[in-house]
Amino acid sequence: MTKAYDSIRKGLEDALAHAKGEKTGARVHQIDVPEPDVTAIRTRSGLSQAEFARSIGVAVGTVRGWEQGRRRPEGPARVLLALIEKRPSIVQEELRAG
């Protein structure tokens, strides 16, 4: 096999071992992302629910659900909201720069 194949296979084997709780030498980084106050974040951005939803690529119903407490942002959405909370213009700046 090729060196690339061997490297990928080794990486996958290490990932499986790590998932099973085995020691692999992998470095694990844990980052705690606080529960976002979506209403406050959106209000600071100066956008309506529809505009805010469009700017972060989610349905307006999702933003409404977050703001009304029916749903909670999870995973990447939670991280994105934490970034927007720190710098409300981050999405527009970064997407415009590309």
Phi and psi in radians as a Rosetta constraint file:
Dihedral C 1 N 2 CA 2 C 2 CIRCULARHARMONIC -1.492 0.35
Dihedral N 2 CA 2 C 2 N 3 CIRCULARHARMONIC 2.888 0.35
Dihedral C 2 N 3 CA 3 C 3 CIRCULARHARMONIC -1.103 0.35
Dihedral N 3 CA 3 C 3 N 4 CIRCULARHARMONIC -0.661 0.35
Dihedral C 3 N 4 CA 4 C 4 CIRCULARHARMONIC -1.101 0.35
Dihedral N 4 CA 4 C 4 N 5 CIRCULARHARMONIC -0.785 0.35
Dihedral C 4 N 5 CA 5 C 5 CIRCULARHARMONIC -1.037 0.35
Dihedral N 5 CA 5 C 5 N 6 CIRCULARHARMONIC -0.828 0.35
Dihedral C 5 N 6 CA 6 C 6 CIRCULARHARMONIC -1.051 0.35
Dihedral N 6 CA 6 C 6 N 7 CIRCULARHARMONIC -0.722 0.35
Dihedral C 6 N 7 CA 7 C 7 CIRCULARHARMONIC -1.144 0.35
Dihedral N 7 CA 7 C 7 N 8 CIRCULARHARMONIC -0.783 0.35
Dihedral C 7 N 8 CA 8 C 8 CIRCULARHARMONIC -1.120 0.35
Dihedral N 8 CA 8 C 8 N 9 CIRCULARHARMONIC -0.771 0.35
Dihedral C 8 N 9 CA 9 C 9 CIRCULARHARMONIC -1.058 0.35
Dihedral N 9 CA 9 C 9 N 10 CIRCULARHARMONIC -0.788 0.35
Dihedral C 9 N 10 CA 10 C 10 CIRCULARHARMONIC -1.062 0.35
Dihedral N 10 CA 10 C 10 N 11 CIRCULARHARMONIC -0.745 0.35
Dihedral C 10 N 11 CA 11 C 11 CIRCULARHARMONIC -1.077 0.35
Dihedral N 11 CA 11 C 11 N 12 CIRCULARHARMONIC -0.751 0.35
Dihedral C 11 N 12 CA 12 C 12 CIRCULARHARMONIC -1.162 0.35
Dihedral N 12 CA 12 C 12 N 13 CIRCULARHARMONIC -0.691 0.35
Dihedral C 12 N 13 CA 13 C 13 CIRCULARHARMONIC -1.109 0.35
Dihedral N 13 CA 13 C 13 N 14 CIRCULARHARMONIC -0.729 0.35
Dihedral C 13 N 14 CA 14 C 14 CIRCULARHARMONIC -1.110 0.35
Dihedral N 14 CA 14 C 14 N 15 CIRCULARHARMONIC -0.712 0.35
Dihedral C 14 N 15 CA 15 C 15 CIRCULARHARMONIC -1.106 0.35
Dihedral N 15 CA 15 C 15 N 16 CIRCULARHARMONIC -0.747 0.35
Dihedral C 15 N 16 CA 16 C 16 CIRCULARHARMONIC -1.117 0.35
Dihedral N 16 CA 16 C 16 N 17 CIRCULARHARMONIC -0.759 0.35
Dihedral C 16 N 17 CA 17 C 17 CIRCULARHARMONIC -1.079 0.35
Dihedral N 17 CA 17 C 17 N 18 CIRCULARHARMONIC -0.766 0.35
Dihedral C 17 N 18 CA 18 C 18 CIRCULARHARMONIC -1.082 0.35
Dihedral N 18 CA 18 C 18 N 19 CIRCULARHARMONIC -0.748 0.35
Dihedral C 18 N 19 CA 19 C 19 CIRCULARHARMONIC -1.086 0.35
Dihedral N 19 CA 19 C 19 N 20 CIRCULARHARMONIC -0.493 0.35
Dihedral C 19 N 20 CA 20 C 20 CIRCULARHARMONIC -1.483 0.35
Dihedral N 20 CA 20 C 20 N 21 CIRCULARHARMONIC -0.015 0.35
Dihedral C 20 N 21 CA 21 C 21 CIRCULARHARMONIC 1.557 0.35
Dihedral N 21 CA 21 C 21 N 22 CIRCULARHARMONIC 0.144 0.35
Dihedral C 21 N 22 CA 22 C 22 CIRCULARHARMONIC -1.398 0.35
Dihedral N 22 CA 22 C 22 N 23 CIRCULARHARMONIC 2.619 0.35
Dihedral C 22 N 23 CA 23 C 23 CIRCULARHARMONIC -1.263 0.35
Dihedral N 23 CA 23 C 23 N 24 CIRCULARHARMONIC 2.210 0.35
Dihedral C 23 N 24 CA 24 C 24 CIRCULARHARMONIC -2.210 0.35
Dihedral N 24 CA 24 C 24 N 25 CIRCULARHARMONIC -0.142 0.35
Dihedral C 24 N 25 CA 25 C 25 CIRCULARHARMONIC 1.504 0.35
Dihedral N 25 CA 25 C 25 N 26 CIRCULARHARMONIC 0.045 0.35
Dihedral C 25 N 26 CA 26 C 26 CIRCULARHARMONIC -1.232 0.35
Dihedral N 26 CA 26 C 26 N 27 CIRCULARHARMONIC 2.516 0.35
Dihedral C 26 N 27 CA 27 C 27 CIRCULARHARMONIC -1.604 0.35
Dihedral N 27 CA 27 C 27 N 28 CIRCULARHARMONIC 2.229 0.35
Dihedral C 27 N 28 CA 28 C 28 CIRCULARHARMONIC -1.984 0.35
Dihedral N 28 CA 28 C 28 N 29 CIRCULARHARMONIC 2.250 0.35
Dihedral C 28 N 29 CA 29 C 29 CIRCULARHARMONIC -1.970 0.35
Dihedral N 29 CA 29 C 29 N 30 CIRCULARHARMONIC 2.208 0.35
Dihedral C 29 N 30 CA 30 C 30 CIRCULARHARMONIC -1.897 0.35
Dihedral N 30 CA 30 C 30 N 31 CIRCULARHARMONIC 2.181 0.35
Dihedral C 30 N 31 CA 31 C 31 CIRCULARHARMONIC -2.142 0.35
Dihedral N 31 CA 31 C 31 N 32 CIRCULARHARMONIC 2.146 0.35
Dihedral C 31 N 32 CA 32 C 32 CIRCULARHARMONIC -1.596 0.35
Dihedral N 32 CA 32 C 32 N 33 CIRCULARHARMONIC 2.121 0.35
Dihedral C 32 N 33 CA 33 C 33 CIRCULARHARMONIC -1.816 0.35
Dihedral N 33 CA 33 C 33 N 34 CIRCULARHARMONIC 2.105 0.35
Dihedral C 33 N 34 CA 34 C 34 CIRCULARHARMONIC -1.144 0.35
Dihedral N 34 CA 34 C 34 N 35 CIRCULARHARMONIC 2.758 0.35
Dihedral C 34 N 35 CA 35 C 35 CIRCULARHARMONIC -1.143 0.35
Dihedral N 35 CA 35 C 35 N 36 CIRCULARHARMONIC 2.103 0.35
Dihedral C 35 N 36 CA 36 C 36 CIRCULARHARMONIC -1.393 0.35
Dihedral N 36 CA 36 C 36 N 37 CIRCULARHARMONIC 2.553 0.35
Dihedral C 36 N 37 CA 37 C 37 CIRCULARHARMONIC -1.638 0.35
Dihedral N 37 CA 37 C 37 N 38 CIRCULARHARMONIC 1.594 0.35
Dihedral C 37 N 38 CA 38 C 38 CIRCULARHARMONIC -1.052 0.35
Dihedral N 38 CA 38 C 38 N 39 CIRCULARHARMONIC -0.725 0.35
Dihedral C 38 N 39 CA 39 C 39 CIRCULARHARMONIC -1.047 0.35
Dihedral N 39 CA 39 C 39 N 40 CIRCULARHARMONIC -0.806 0.35
Dihedral C 39 N 40 CA 40 C 40 CIRCULARHARMONIC -1.141 0.35
Dihedral N 40 CA 40 C 40 N 41 CIRCULARHARMONIC -0.706 0.35
Dihedral C 40 N 41 CA 41 C 41 CIRCULARHARMONIC -1.108 0.35
Dihedral N 41 CA 41 C 41 N 42 CIRCULARHARMONIC -0.827 0.35
Dihedral C 41 N 42 CA 42 C 42 CIRCULARHARMONIC -1.131 0.35
Dihedral N 42 CA 42 C 42 N 43 CIRCULARHARMONIC -0.752 0.35
Dihedral C 42 N 43 CA 43 C 43 CIRCULARHARMONIC -1.064 0.35
Dihedral N 43 CA 43 C 43 N 44 CIRCULARHARMONIC -0.751 0.35
Dihedral C 43 N 44 CA 44 C 44 CIRCULARHARMONIC -1.108 0.35
Dihedral N 44 CA 44 C 44 N 45 CIRCULARHARMONIC -0.497 0.35
Dihedral C 44 N 45 CA 45 C 45 CIRCULARHARMONIC -1.313 0.35
Dihedral N 45 CA 45 C 45 N 46 CIRCULARHARMONIC -0.290 0.35
Dihedral C 45 N 46 CA 46 C 46 CIRCULARHARMONIC 1.373 0.35
Dihedral N 46 CA 46 C 46 N 47 CIRCULARHARMONIC 0.278 0.35
Dihedral C 46 N 47 CA 47 C 47 CIRCULARHARMONIC -1.883 0.35
Dihedral N 47 CA 47 C 47 N 48 CIRCULARHARMONIC 2.639 0.35
Dihedral C 47 N 48 CA 48 C 48 CIRCULARHARMONIC -1.238 0.35
Dihedral N 48 CA 48 C 48 N 49 CIRCULARHARMONIC 2.965 0.35
Dihedral C 48 N 49 CA 49 C 49 CIRCULARHARMONIC -1.008 0.35
Dihedral N 49 CA 49 C 49 N 50 CIRCULARHARMONIC -0.769 0.35
Dihedral C 49 N 50 CA 50 C 50 CIRCULARHARMONIC -1.134 0.35
Dihedral N 50 CA 50 C 50 N 51 CIRCULARHARMONIC -0.760 0.35
Dihedral C 50 N 51 CA 51 C 51 CIRCULARHARMONIC -1.140 0.35
Dihedral N 51 CA 51 C 51 N 52 CIRCULARHARMONIC -0.734 0.35
Dihedral C 51 N 52 CA 52 C 52 CIRCULARHARMONIC -1.122 0.35
Dihedral N 52 CA 52 C 52 N 53 CIRCULARHARMONIC -0.796 0.35
Dihedral C 52 N 53 CA 53 C 53 CIRCULARHARMONIC -1.010 0.35
Dihedral N 53 CA 53 C 53 N 54 CIRCULARHARMONIC -0.817 0.35
Dihedral C 53 N 54 CA 54 C 54 CIRCULARHARMONIC -1.095 0.35
Dihedral N 54 CA 54 C 54 N 55 CIRCULARHARMONIC -0.668 0.35
Dihedral C 54 N 55 CA 55 C 55 CIRCULARHARMONIC -1.199 0.35
Dihedral N 55 CA 55 C 55 N 56 CIRCULARHARMONIC -0.440 0.35
Dihedral C 55 N 56 CA 56 C 56 CIRCULARHARMONIC -1.920 0.35
Dihedral N 56 CA 56 C 56 N 57 CIRCULARHARMONIC 0.079 0.35
Dihedral C 56 N 57 CA 57 C 57 CIRCULARHARMONIC 1.343 0.35
Dihedral N 57 CA 57 C 57 N 58 CIRCULARHARMONIC 0.568 0.35
Dihedral C 57 N 58 CA 58 C 58 CIRCULARHARMONIC -2.177 0.35
Dihedral N 58 CA 58 C 58 N 59 CIRCULARHARMONIC 2.889 0.35
Dihedral C 58 N 59 CA 59 C 59 CIRCULARHARMONIC -1.257 0.35
Dihedral N 59 CA 59 C 59 N 60 CIRCULARHARMONIC 2.582 0.35
Dihedral C 59 N 60 CA 60 C 60 CIRCULARHARMONIC -1.059 0.35
Dihedral N 60 CA 60 C 60 N 61 CIRCULARHARMONIC -0.567 0.35
Dihedral C 60 N 61 CA 61 C 61 CIRCULARHARMONIC -1.085 0.35
Dihedral N 61 CA 61 C 61 N 62 CIRCULARHARMONIC -0.553 0.35
Dihedral C 61 N 62 CA 62 C 62 CIRCULARHARMONIC -1.159 0.35
Dihedral N 62 CA 62 C 62 N 63 CIRCULARHARMONIC -0.800 0.35
Dihedral C 62 N 63 CA 63 C 63 CIRCULARHARMONIC -1.085 0.35
Dihedral N 63 CA 63 C 63 N 64 CIRCULARHARMONIC -0.766 0.35
Dihedral C 63 N 64 CA 64 C 64 CIRCULARHARMONIC -1.045 0.35
Dihedral N 64 CA 64 C 64 N 65 CIRCULARHARMONIC -0.776 0.35
Dihedral C 64 N 65 CA 65 C 65 CIRCULARHARMONIC -1.050 0.35
Dihedral N 65 CA 65 C 65 N 66 CIRCULARHARMONIC -0.731 0.35
Dihedral C 65 N 66 CA 66 C 66 CIRCULARHARMONIC -1.100 0.35
Dihedral N 66 CA 66 C 66 N 67 CIRCULARHARMONIC -0.823 0.35
Dihedral C 66 N 67 CA 67 C 67 CIRCULARHARMONIC -1.186 0.35
Dihedral N 67 CA 67 C 67 N 68 CIRCULARHARMONIC -0.554 0.35
Dihedral C 67 N 68 CA 68 C 68 CIRCULARHARMONIC -1.567 0.35
Dihedral N 68 CA 68 C 68 N 69 CIRCULARHARMONIC -0.018 0.35
Dihedral C 68 N 69 CA 69 C 69 CIRCULARHARMONIC 1.387 0.35
Dihedral N 69 CA 69 C 69 N 70 CIRCULARHARMONIC 0.158 0.35
Dihedral C 69 N 70 CA 70 C 70 CIRCULARHARMONIC -1.345 0.35
Dihedral N 70 CA 70 C 70 N 71 CIRCULARHARMONIC -0.448 0.35
Dihedral C 70 N 71 CA 71 C 71 CIRCULARHARMONIC -2.377 0.35
Dihedral N 71 CA 71 C 71 N 72 CIRCULARHARMONIC 2.834 0.35
Dihedral C 71 N 72 CA 72 C 72 CIRCULARHARMONIC -2.191 0.35
Dihedral N 72 CA 72 C 72 N 73 CIRCULARHARMONIC 2.384 0.35
Dihedral C 72 N 73 CA 73 C 73 CIRCULARHARMONIC -1.157 0.35
Dihedral N 73 CA 73 C 73 N 74 CIRCULARHARMONIC 2.424 0.35
Dihedral C 73 N 74 CA 74 C 74 CIRCULARHARMONIC -2.269 0.35
Dihedral N 74 CA 74 C 74 N 75 CIRCULARHARMONIC 2.824 0.35
Dihedral C 74 N 75 CA 75 C 75 CIRCULARHARMONIC 0.938 0.35
Dihedral N 75 CA 75 C 75 N 76 CIRCULARHARMONIC -2.260 0.35
Dihedral C 75 N 76 CA 76 C 76 CIRCULARHARMONIC -1.052 0.35
Dihedral N 76 CA 76 C 76 N 77 CIRCULARHARMONIC -0.578 0.35
Dihedral C 76 N 77 CA 77 C 77 CIRCULARHARMONIC -1.124 0.35
Dihedral N 77 CA 77 C 77 N 78 CIRCULARHARMONIC -0.696 0.35
Dihedral C 77 N 78 CA 78 C 78 CIRCULARHARMONIC -1.142 0.35
Dihedral N 78 CA 78 C 78 N 79 CIRCULARHARMONIC -0.706 0.35
Dihedral C 78 N 79 CA 79 C 79 CIRCULARHARMONIC -1.148 0.35
Dihedral N 79 CA 79 C 79 N 80 CIRCULARHARMONIC -0.785 0.35
Dihedral C 79 N 80 CA 80 C 80 CIRCULARHARMONIC -1.043 0.35
Dihedral N 80 CA 80 C 80 N 81 CIRCULARHARMONIC -0.759 0.35
Dihedral C 80 N 81 CA 81 C 81 CIRCULARHARMONIC -1.115 0.35
Dihedral N 81 CA 81 C 81 N 82 CIRCULARHARMONIC -0.658 0.35
Dihedral C 81 N 82 CA 82 C 82 CIRCULARHARMONIC -1.111 0.35
Dihedral N 82 CA 82 C 82 N 83 CIRCULARHARMONIC -0.685 0.35
Dihedral C 82 N 83 CA 83 C 83 CIRCULARHARMONIC -1.155 0.35
Dihedral N 83 CA 83 C 83 N 84 CIRCULARHARMONIC -0.747 0.35
Dihedral C 83 N 84 CA 84 C 84 CIRCULARHARMONIC -1.130 0.35
Dihedral N 84 CA 84 C 84 N 85 CIRCULARHARMONIC -0.624 0.35
Dihedral C 84 N 85 CA 85 C 85 CIRCULARHARMONIC -1.075 0.35
Dihedral N 85 CA 85 C 85 N 86 CIRCULARHARMONIC -0.683 0.35
Dihedral C 85 N 86 CA 86 C 86 CIRCULARHARMONIC -1.314 0.35
Dihedral N 86 CA 86 C 86 N 87 CIRCULARHARMONIC -0.625 0.35
Dihedral C 86 N 87 CA 87 C 87 CIRCULARHARMONIC -2.511 0.35
Dihedral N 87 CA 87 C 87 N 88 CIRCULARHARMONIC 1.564 0.35
Dihedral C 87 N 88 CA 88 C 88 CIRCULARHARMONIC -0.935 0.35
Dihedral N 88 CA 88 C 88 N 89 CIRCULARHARMONIC -0.447 0.35
Dihedral C 88 N 89 CA 89 C 89 CIRCULARHARMONIC -1.613 0.35
Dihedral N 89 CA 89 C 89 N 90 CIRCULARHARMONIC 0.078 0.35
Dihedral C 89 N 90 CA 90 C 90 CIRCULARHARMONIC -1.012 0.35
Dihedral N 90 CA 90 C 90 N 91 CIRCULARHARMONIC -0.724 0.35
Dihedral C 90 N 91 CA 91 C 91 CIRCULARHARMONIC -1.148 0.35
Dihedral N 91 CA 91 C 91 N 92 CIRCULARHARMONIC -0.875 0.35
Dihedral C 91 N 92 CA 92 C 92 CIRCULARHARMONIC -1.113 0.35
Dihedral N 92 CA 92 C 92 N 93 CIRCULARHARMONIC -0.732 0.35
Dihedral C 92 N 93 CA 93 C 93 CIRCULARHARMONIC -1.087 0.35
Dihedral N 93 CA 93 C 93 N 94 CIRCULARHARMONIC -0.824 0.35
Dihedral C 93 N 94 CA 94 C 94 CIRCULARHARMONIC -1.240 0.35
Dihedral N 94 CA 94 C 94 N 95 CIRCULARHARMONIC -0.677 0.35
Dihedral C 94 N 95 CA 95 C 95 CIRCULARHARMONIC -1.271 0.35
Dihedral N 95 CA 95 C 95 N 96 CIRCULARHARMONIC -0.590 0.35
Dihedral C 95 N 96 CA 96 C 96 CIRCULARHARMONIC -1.218 0.35
Dihedral N 96 CA 96 C 96 N 97 CIRCULARHARMONIC -0.598 0.35
Dihedral C 96 N 97 CA 97 C 97 CIRCULARHARMONIC -1.166 0.35
Dihedral N 97 CA 97 C 97 N 98 CIRCULARHARMONIC -0.481 0.35
